Amino acid sequence: MHTVTELPLIGGGGEPVDFARTIVSHGVAELPPNRLDLAARTLETTLPVSRGACTVRISARGQKLRIEGSSDPKLTKTVRHMFRLDEDLSRFYALVRDDELAWCALGAGRMLRAPTVFEDVVKTICTTNTAWSGTRKMTTALVEHLGVAAPDGRRTFPTAAAMAQADESFYRDVVRAGYRGPYLKALAVDVAEGHLDLEQLNDRDVPDDEVAARLLALPGVGPYAAAHVMLTSLGRYSRLVLDSWTRPTYCKLAGARTALRDATIERRFKRYGEWAGLAFWLYLTRSWVEDGLPV
């Protein structure tokens, strides 16, 4: 039976949501179990449901977000969470209305997140010190070997419990995670055994500095990874993601002939305050919908 569920495609402040810019808002958003088709403006993904897993196709029609493949209330709630439909970006749009980022007010800036903070942290660790092909291979192996299978054979991202049960040789020989293997294993064990609750980081009452400190205390998470998780998963936009891609990309777009210091780049976006990291990211990624993700 073909089922379709629709959700209003508007933000928490009544602001517009650009579907295409959301599904390509950052590179991690296209990792398994997600499958993006920018030309067709669709996202397919496999998610947990009340009984097992289900693969769904997500698209937009007018101001509606369409979920095809399941009407399970748990899945609908998950998709709403992933698209951050409760988040209010209207203050950011008001801030950029009269400057070079005015184009964002048409609906850019909403970061597609995973169903859990755990998944986003694991995927971010898999982006460190490796080519994008390595990141994709690692996350694909995790999904294919440890995820819950849907009726179509596709799999969800694994739970912390499933990752905790895998031995070190799995991370070394199958995932080929290298030095990240022990970090991924330790993180999964801590979450699975209840010693660590990453989902608490969604609590908006926790200050940014404390969230950053908690992230930096995690195995395998440094300043880049912490800033990336805060931007893409937690909706905390004050910190700039500065890495081997963002630094030279900014210098190129800004017309700088030599590499710029991080402090110089940070000063350039200081005027955006709590939105500085988001403004920086959107400055770098404006062309992605037209050109596709640079991976």
C-alpha positions as CSV (number, residue, x, y, z in Angstrom):
1,M,0.0,0.0,0.0
2,H,1.4,3.4,-1.0
3,T,1.1,5.8,1.8
4,V,1.9,9.6,1.8
5,T,2.1,11.8,4.9
6,E,2.4,15.6,4.5
7,L,3.8,18.2,6.9
8,P,3.7,22.0,6.5
9,L,7.1,23.0,5.1
10,I,7.5,26.2,7.2
11,G,9.8,27.0,10.0
12,G,9.0,27.6,13.7
13,G,8.7,31.4,13.1
14,G,6.5,31.0,10.0
15,E,9.6,31.5,7.8
16,P,10.0,29.7,4.4
17,V,12.0,26.5,4.2
18,D,14.0,25.8,1.0
19,F,13.8,22.0,0.6
20,A,16.7,21.7,-1.8
21,R,19.0,23.8,0.3
22,T,18.1,21.8,3.3
23,I,18.9,18.4,1.9
24,V,22.3,19.6,0.6
25,S,23.0,21.9,3.6
26,H,26.2,20.0,4.5
27,G,28.1,17.0,3.2
28,V,27.3,14.7,6.1
29,A,23.7,14.9,5.2
30,E,24.3,12.8,2.1
31,L,26.0,9.9,3.9
32,P,24.2,6.5,4.3
33,P,21.5,5.7,5.1
34,N,20.6,8.9,3.2
35,R,20.5,8.9,-0.6
36,L,20.2,12.4,-2.2
37,D,19.0,13.2,-5.7
38,L,19.4,16.9,-6.1
39,A,18.2,17.0,-9.7
40,A,15.0,15.2,-8.7
41,R,14.8,17.2,-5.4
42,T,14.4,14.0,-3.3
43,L,15.8,12.4,-0.2
44,E,15.5,8.7,0.4
45,T,16.4,7.3,3.8
46,T,15.9,4.2,5.9
47,L,14.7,4.9,9.4
48,P,13.6,3.1,12.5
49,V,9.8,2.6,12.9
50,S,7.6,1.1,15.6
51,R,8.3,-2.4,14.2
52,G,11.7,-2.6,12.5
53,A,12.7,-0.2,9.8
54,C,11.3,1.5,6.7
55,T,12.7,3.2,3.7
56,V,10.9,6.4,2.7
57,R,11.1,9.0,0.0
58,I,10.9,12.6,1.1
59,S,10.2,15.5,-1.3
60,A,8.4,18.8,-1.4
61,R,5.3,20.0,-3.1
62,G,4.6,23.6,-2.7
63,Q,4.7,24.3,1.1
64,K,4.3,20.7,2.0
65,L,6.9,18.1,2.9
66,R,5.9,14.8,1.5
67,I,6.9,11.5,3.1
68,E,6.1,8.5,0.9
69,G,6.4,4.9,2.1
70,S,5.1,5.0,5.7
71,S,2.5,6.8,7.9
72,D,4.1,5.5,11.1
73,P,3.8,8.3,13.7
74,K,7.3,7.6,15.0
75,L,8.8,8.0,11.5
76,T,6.8,11.2,10.9
77,K,8.2,12.7,14.2
78,T,11.7,11.7,13.2
79,V,11.4,13.4,9.8
80,R,10.1,16.5,11.4
81,H,13.1,16.5,13.7
82,M,15.6,15.9,10.9
83,F,14.2,18.9,9.0
84,R,14.1,21.0,12.1
85,L,10.7,22.3,11.4
86,D,10.3,23.6,14.9
87,E,13.4,25.7,14.7
88,D,12.9,29.5,14.2
89,L,15.4,31.1,11.8
90,S,13.3,34.3,11.3
91,R,15.7,36.4,13.5
92,F,18.6,35.3,11.4
93,Y,16.7,36.3,8.2
94,A,16.0,39.7,9.7
95,L,19.7,40.1,10.5
96,V,20.9,39.4,6.9
97,R,18.0,41.1,5.1
98,D,20.1,44.0,3.9
99,D,23.5,42.5,3.4
100,E,25.3,40.0,1.1
101,L,23.5,37.1,2.7
102,A,20.0,38.5,1.9
103,W,19.4,35.5,-0.4
104,C,19.3,33.2,2.6
105,A,16.0,34.7,3.7
106,L,14.2,32.7,1.0
107,G,14.7,29.6,3.1
108,A,18.4,28.7,3.3
109,G,20.2,27.8,6.5
110,R,18.2,24.9,7.9
111,M,20.7,22.1,8.5
112,L,19.5,18.6,7.9
113,R,20.3,16.5,11.0
114,A,20.3,12.8,11.8
115,P,17.6,11.3,13.9
116,T,20.1,11.2,16.9
117,V,23.0,13.3,18.1
118,F,24.9,10.0,18.4
119,E,24.6,9.4,14.7
120,D,25.8,12.9,13.8
121,V,28.8,12.6,16.2
122,V,29.8,9.2,14.8
123,K,29.6,10.5,11.2
124,T,31.6,13.6,12.1
125,I,34.4,11.5,13.7
126,C,34.5,9.6,10.4
127,T,35.2,12.9,8.5
128,T,38.3,13.7,10.4
129,N,41.7,13.4,8.8
130,T,40.5,11.5,5.7
131,A,39.3,12.0,2.2
132,W,35.6,12.1,1.6
133,S,35.8,8.6,0.0
134,G,37.1,7.3,3.3
135,T,34.3,8.8,5.2
136,R,31.7,7.3,2.9
137,K,33.3,3.9,3.1
138,M,33.3,3.9,6.9
139,T,29.7,5.0,7.3
140,T,28.6,2.6,4.5
141,A,30.2,-0.3,6.4
142,L,28.6,0.7,9.6
143,V,25.1,0.8,8.0
144,E,25.5,-2.3,5.9
145,H,26.8,-4.5,8.7
146,L,25.1,-3.2,11.8
147,G,21.9,-1.4,10.7
148,V,18.4,-2.7,11.1
149,A,17.1,-4.0,7.8
150,A,13.9,-2.7,6.2
151,P,11.7,-4.9,3.9
152,D,13.5,-3.6,0.8
153,G,16.9,-4.7,2.2
154,R,18.2,-1.2,3.0
155,R,19.4,-0.5,6.5
156,T,19.2,2.1,9.1
157,F,22.2,3.7,10.8
158,P,23.2,1.4,13.7
159,T,22.2,2.0,17.2
160,A,24.8,2.6,19.9
161,A,24.1,-0.9,21.3
162,A,24.8,-2.5,17.9
163,M,28.1,-0.6,17.6
164,A,29.0,-1.4,21.2
165,Q,28.7,-5.2,20.5
166,A,31.0,-5.1,17.5
167,D,34.6,-6.0,18.4
168,E,37.7,-4.1,17.6
169,S,38.6,-6.2,14.6
170,F,35.3,-5.1,13.0
171,Y,36.3,-1.5,13.2
172,R,39.8,-2.3,12.1
173,D,39.2,-4.7,9.2
174,V,35.6,-4.1,8.1
175,V,35.0,-0.4,8.8
176,R,38.7,0.4,8.3
177,A,38.3,3.2,10.7
178,G,42.0,3.3,11.6
179,Y,42.8,5.3,14.7
180,R,39.0,6.2,14.9
181,G,38.1,2.6,15.7
182,P,38.7,2.6,19.4
183,Y,37.0,6.1,19.6
184,L,33.9,4.8,17.9
185,K,33.8,1.7,20.1
186,A,34.3,3.6,23.3
187,L,31.7,6.2,22.4
188,A,29.1,3.5,21.5
189,V,29.8,1.6,24.8
190,D,29.3,4.7,26.9
191,V,26.0,5.6,25.2
192,A,24.7,2.0,25.2
193,E,25.5,1.5,28.8
194,G,23.9,4.8,29.9
195,H,27.1,6.5,31.0
196,L,26.6,9.2,28.3
197,D,23.4,10.8,27.0
198,L,24.3,12.7,23.9
199,E,20.7,13.6,23.2
200,Q,20.8,15.9,26.3
201,L,22.9,18.3,24.1
202,N,19.6,19.2,22.4
203,D,18.6,21.0,25.6
204,R,18.5,24.7,24.7
205,D,19.0,25.7,28.4
206,V,22.6,24.4,28.2
207,P,25.0,27.2,27.2
208,D,27.1,26.9,24.1
209,D,30.3,26.9,26.0
210,E,29.2,23.9,28.1
211,V,27.9,22.0,25.0
212,A,31.3,22.6,23.4
213,A,33.1,21.4,26.5
214,R,31.0,18.2,26.6
215,L,31.7,17.5,22.9
216,L,35.4,18.1,23.3
217,A,35.5,15.6,26.1
218,L,34.3,12.8,23.8
219,P,36.8,10.4,22.3
220,G,37.8,11.5,18.8
221,V,36.2,14.9,19.0
222,G,38.5,18.0,18.6
223,P,37.7,21.7,17.9
224,Y,36.6,21.1,14.3
225,A,34.4,18.1,15.1
226,A,32.8,20.0,18.0
227,A,32.0,23.0,15.9
228,H,30.6,20.8,13.1
229,V,28.3,18.9,15.4
230,M,27.1,22.2,17.0
231,L,26.4,23.7,13.6
232,T,24.8,20.7,11.8
233,S,23.2,18.7,14.5
234,L,22.5,21.0,17.5
235,G,21.5,24.2,15.9
236,R,24.1,26.2,17.7
237,Y,25.6,28.6,15.2
238,S,28.1,30.8,17.1
239,R,31.2,28.9,16.2
240,L,32.8,28.8,12.7
241,V,33.7,25.4,11.3
242,L,37.3,25.9,10.3
243,D,39.0,23.0,8.5
244,S,41.0,22.1,5.4
245,W,38.0,22.8,3.2
246,T,36.4,25.9,4.7
247,R,39.6,27.9,5.1
248,P,40.8,27.8,1.5
249,T,37.3,28.1,0.2
250,Y,36.8,31.3,2.1
251,C,40.1,32.7,1.0
252,K,39.2,32.0,-2.6
253,L,35.7,33.5,-2.4
254,A,37.1,36.5,-0.5
255,G,39.8,37.1,-3.1
256,A,42.6,36.7,-0.6
257,R,46.0,36.0,-2.2
258,T,47.4,34.3,0.8
259,A,46.0,32.1,3.6
260,L,44.2,34.0,6.3
261,R,44.5,33.4,10.0
262,D,41.5,31.9,11.7
263,A,41.2,35.0,13.9
264,T,40.9,37.2,10.8
265,I,38.1,35.0,9.4
266,E,36.3,35.0,12.7
267,R,36.4,38.8,12.9
268,R,34.8,39.0,9.4
269,F,31.7,37.2,10.7
270,K,31.7,38.6,14.3
271,R,28.9,41.0,13.5
272,Y,26.5,38.1,13.1
273,G,26.8,37.2,16.8
274,E,25.1,33.9,17.7
275,W,24.6,33.3,14.0
276,A,28.3,33.8,13.0
277,G,29.0,30.1,12.2
278,L,25.8,29.8,10.1
279,A,26.6,33.0,8.2
280,F,30.1,31.7,7.5
281,W,28.8,28.4,6.3
282,L,26.2,29.9,4.0
283,Y,28.7,32.3,2.5
284,L,30.8,29.3,1.5
285,T,28.0,27.1,0.2
286,R,25.7,29.4,-1.7
287,S,26.6,27.6,-5.0
288,W,25.8,24.1,-3.8
289,V,22.2,23.9,-5.1
290,E,23.3,25.0,-8.5
291,D,26.6,23.0,-8.6
292,G,26.0,20.1,-6.3
293,L,27.9,19.1,-3.2
294,P,31.7,19.4,-3.6
295,V,32.5,15.8,-2.6
